[in-house]
Amino acid sequence: MEQPPRQSLFWIASYPKSGNTWLRVFLANYLLGGKDALPINSVGKLGYADADARHYERANGGDYDLADAAKTVALRNRFLLRTAITGPKVALIKTHNYNSTINGTPLIPTPYTRGAIYVARHPGDVAISFASHYGLSIDEAIERMREHNAVVGGSQGTALQFTSDWSSHVQSWAGAKTHNVRVIRYEDMHDAPAKTFSRVLRHIGVAVDKAKLARAINNSRFEELKRQEKADGFTENTEHQPRFFRKGIAGAWRDILTADQIKTVIRDHGHAIKALGYS
């Protein structure tokens, strides 16, 4: 008799280009690393990426049209159920999906969910990084961030991810009542890494060792990630930009966005910006 599904899925969630990868690099160094920094291309050993089309293809028993939204949602539920039944006691899963339903099927199913870390970032900085990653102008990125039906992926080994608009994405996670969500901000990862990453570890259920914490923070500092990418490349980069780890700073939008672009971002997302504590 097959065992029932467990509440084992622990989500590392964010809107694209908000610091998800940096957080996972830290967690990999803390949970799997030693004295030296782990190779950035081994971060995938930490858990699952729900954008990896191989999960859906296994659930389908073969290839399928990755751009088929209805099929992706159905296969997603099948893959997550299987993970909750046969996967580890705590399965860390990276996601850029918003916390909602498609065709009546939840993208983040409550019965299998143990908890979540949601990484938020000021939408001005998201727009800059999103534009670079996906080969868009900043104006195009800002436009994409207001599209309620926005998706990413759906080709080249990446399953569709349903991102919605930035504000809806934030609210779907930060306002969730049933998923045990801890919200952290990209800016706090920069300004107070020990405090912020300690909160992450405790929320996941991992004891905080001060020496390991300091070492993992040092081994996941941005300069180290850039050094490794320059030497060995990074599998999560795209063809649109020379480097995945670009600048790693917070607040660049103040100097890069035009006055009109800033007004547009605030007009589109002012409520969520304020709710996250940004001025």
C-alpha positions in Angstrom: 0.0 0.0 0.0 1.4 3.4 -1.0 2.1 5.8 1.8 0.1 9.0 2.0 1.6 12.4 1.1 3.4 14.3 3.8 3.7 18.0 4.5 7.3 17.9 3.4 7.6 20.7 0.7 9.5 23.7 1.9 9.4 26.5 -0.7 12.2 29.0 -1.4 10.0 31.4 -3.3 10.5 34.8 -5.0 9.5 36.8 -8.0 12.3 36.3 -10.6 15.5 38.1 -10.0 14.8 38.9 -6.3 17.7 37.0 -4.6 16.4 33.4 -4.6 19.7 32.1 -6.0 21.8 34.0 -3.4 19.7 32.6 -0.6 20.1 29.0 -2.0 23.8 29.5 -2.3 24.0 30.5 1.4 21.8 27.5 2.4 24.0 25.1 0.4 27.1 26.5 2.0 25.6 26.2 5.5 24.0 22.8 5.1 26.3 21.0 2.7 29.6 23.0 2.8 32.7 23.0 4.7 35.7 25.3 5.1 35.9 26.3 1.5 33.1 27.8 -0.6 30.9 25.3 -2.5 31.0 25.5 -6.3 28.0 27.6 -7.4 27.0 25.0 -9.9 26.5 22.5 -7.1 23.7 24.5 -5.5 21.2 22.3 -7.3 22.1 19.4 -4.9 20.3 21.2 -2.1 16.8 20.4 -3.4 14.5 20.8 -6.3 13.8 23.5 -8.8 10.2 23.3 -9.9 11.1 24.9 -13.2 13.1 21.9 -14.3 11.1 20.3 -17.1 12.5 16.9 -16.3 10.1 16.6 -13.3 7.1 17.2 -15.5 8.4 14.9 -18.3 8.9 12.1 -15.8 5.3 12.7 -14.5 4.1 12.6 -18.1 6.1 9.5 -19.1 7.8 11.5 -21.9 8.2 14.8 -23.6 5.3 17.3 -23.9 4.8 20.8 -25.1 6.4 22.9 -22.3 4.3 25.9 -23.3 1.0 24.1 -22.7 -0.2 25.8 -19.5 -3.0 23.4 -18.7 -0.8 20.3 -19.2 2.0 21.9 -17.1 -0.4 22.5 -14.1 -1.7 19.0 -14.2 1.8 17.4 -14.4 3.0 19.8 -11.7 0.4 18.5 -9.2 1.4 14.9 -10.1 5.2 15.7 -9.6 4.6 17.5 -6.3 2.4 14.7 -5.0 5.0 12.1 -5.8 7.7 14.2 -4.1 5.5 14.5 -1.0 5.0 10.7 -0.9 8.5 9.5 -1.8 10.8 12.5 -1.3 12.8 13.5 1.8 11.3 14.5 5.1 11.9 18.2 4.2 12.2 18.9 0.4 13.5 22.4 -0.4 12.0 23.6 -3.6 12.9 26.8 -5.5 9.9 28.4 -7.2 9.0 31.6 -9.0 5.4 30.6 -9.2 2.9 32.8 -7.4 0.8 31.3 -4.7 -2.5 30.9 -6.5 -4.5 28.4 -8.6 -4.7 27.7 -12.3 -7.7 25.9 -13.7 -8.8 25.2 -10.1 -5.5 23.5 -9.3 -3.2 25.1 -6.6 0.3 25.8 -7.7 1.5 25.6 -4.1 -0.7 22.8 -2.6 -1.4 23.3 1.1 -1.7 19.5 1.9 2.0 18.9 0.9 3.4 22.2 2.1 5.5 22.4 5.3 6.5 26.1 5.0 8.1 28.7 2.9 10.7 31.5 2.8 9.7 34.3 0.5 12.4 36.7 -0.8 11.1 40.2 -1.6 13.1 42.9 -3.4 12.3 46.4 -4.3 10.6 46.3 -7.7 12.8 49.1 -9.1 15.9 46.8 -8.6 13.9 43.8 -9.8 13.1 45.6 -13.1 16.8 46.3 -13.8 17.9 42.7 -13.1 14.8 41.2 -14.8 15.6 43.2 -18.0 19.2 42.0 -18.1 18.3 38.4 -17.4 15.6 38.1 -20.0 17.0 40.4 -22.7 14.5 43.2 -22.3 14.7 47.0 -22.0 13.9 48.3 -18.6 10.6 49.8 -19.9 9.7 46.3 -21.2 10.6 44.7 -17.9 8.4 47.3 -16.0 5.5 46.5 -18.4 6.0 42.8 -17.9 5.9 43.3 -14.1 2.4 44.7 -14.3 0.9 41.8 -16.4 -1.4 39.8 -14.3 -1.2 36.7 -16.6 2.6 36.9 -17.0 4.6 33.7 -17.2 8.3 32.8 -17.7 9.8 29.6 -19.1 8.0 27.1 -21.3 10.9 26.2 -23.5 14.5 24.8 -23.6 14.1 22.5 -20.6 12.3 25.0 -18.4 8.6 24.4 -17.5 6.2 27.3 -17.4 6.2 29.3 -14.2 3.1 31.5 -13.5 4.5 34.7 -12.0 1.5 37.1 -12.4 2.3 40.8 -11.8 4.8 41.7 -9.1 2.3 43.1 -6.6 0.1 40.0 -6.9 3.1 37.7 -6.5 4.2 39.5 -3.3 0.7 39.5 -1.9 0.0 35.9 -2.7 3.0 34.8 -0.6 3.3 37.5 2.0 -0.5 37.5 2.7 -0.8 33.7 2.8 -2.6 32.4 5.9 -2.0 28.7 5.5 1.6 28.2 4.3 3.8 29.2 7.3 5.6 31.8 5.2 8.5 33.9 6.5 9.2 37.0 4.4 12.7 38.3 4.1 14.0 41.2 2.0 16.9 41.2 -0.4 18.1 44.4 1.2 18.2 42.9 4.6 20.3 40.0 3.3 22.8 42.7 2.3 22.6 45.0 5.4 22.1 42.4 8.1 23.1 39.0 6.8 23.7 37.2 10.1 20.4 38.3 11.5 18.5 37.6 8.3 20.0 34.2 7.5 19.6 33.1 11.1 15.9 33.8 10.8 15.8 31.7 7.6 17.5 28.8 9.3 15.3 28.8 12.3 12.2 29.0 10.1 13.3 25.9 8.2 14.0 24.2 11.5 17.8 24.2 11.4 19.9 25.1 14.5 22.0 28.1 14.1 25.7 27.6 14.7 27.5 31.0 14.8 30.8 29.7 13.4 29.0 27.8 10.5 26.8 30.9 9.9 29.8 33.2 9.6 31.6 30.8 7.3 28.6 30.3 5.1 28.0 34.0 4.8 31.6 34.5 3.8 31.6 31.7 1.3 28.4 33.1 -0.4 29.5 36.7 -0.5 28.9 38.3 -3.9 32.6 38.7 -4.8 33.1 34.9 -4.4 30.1 34.1 -6.6 31.4 36.5 -9.3 34.8 34.9 -9.1 33.5 31.4 -9.5 31.2 32.4 -12.4 34.1 34.1 -14.2 36.2 31.0 -13.8 33.6 28.3 -14.5 30.4 29.9 -15.7 27.0 29.4 -14.1 24.3 27.0 -15.3 21.4 29.3 -14.4 22.6 32.2 -16.6 20.9 33.0 -19.9 22.1 33.9 -23.3 21.0 37.5 -22.8 23.7 38.6 -20.3 27.4 37.9 -19.9 27.1 37.3 -16.2 24.4 36.1 -13.9 26.0 37.7 -10.8 26.1 41.2 -12.0 26.5 43.8 -9.3 24.8 42.5 -6.2 23.9 45.8 -4.7 20.6 47.2 -3.3 19.0 50.5 -4.3 20.6 50.8 -7.7 17.1 51.8 -9.1 17.6 55.3 -7.6 20.5 56.0 -10.0 19.5 53.9 -13.0 15.8 54.4 -13.4 14.5 57.6 -14.9 12.0 59.8 -13.0 9.2 58.6 -15.3 10.2 54.9 -14.7 10.2 55.4 -10.9 6.8 57.0 -11.1 5.4 54.1 -13.1 6.8 51.5 -10.7 5.3 53.4 -7.7 2.0 53.8 -9.6 1.8 50.1 -10.4 3.0 48.7 -7.1 2.9 51.4 -4.4 0.6 49.5 -2.1 2.9 46.4 -2.0 6.0 48.6 -1.8 4.7 50.2 1.3 3.5 46.9 2.8 7.0 45.5 2.5 8.4 48.5 4.4 10.1 50.3 1.6 9.9 54.1 1.5 
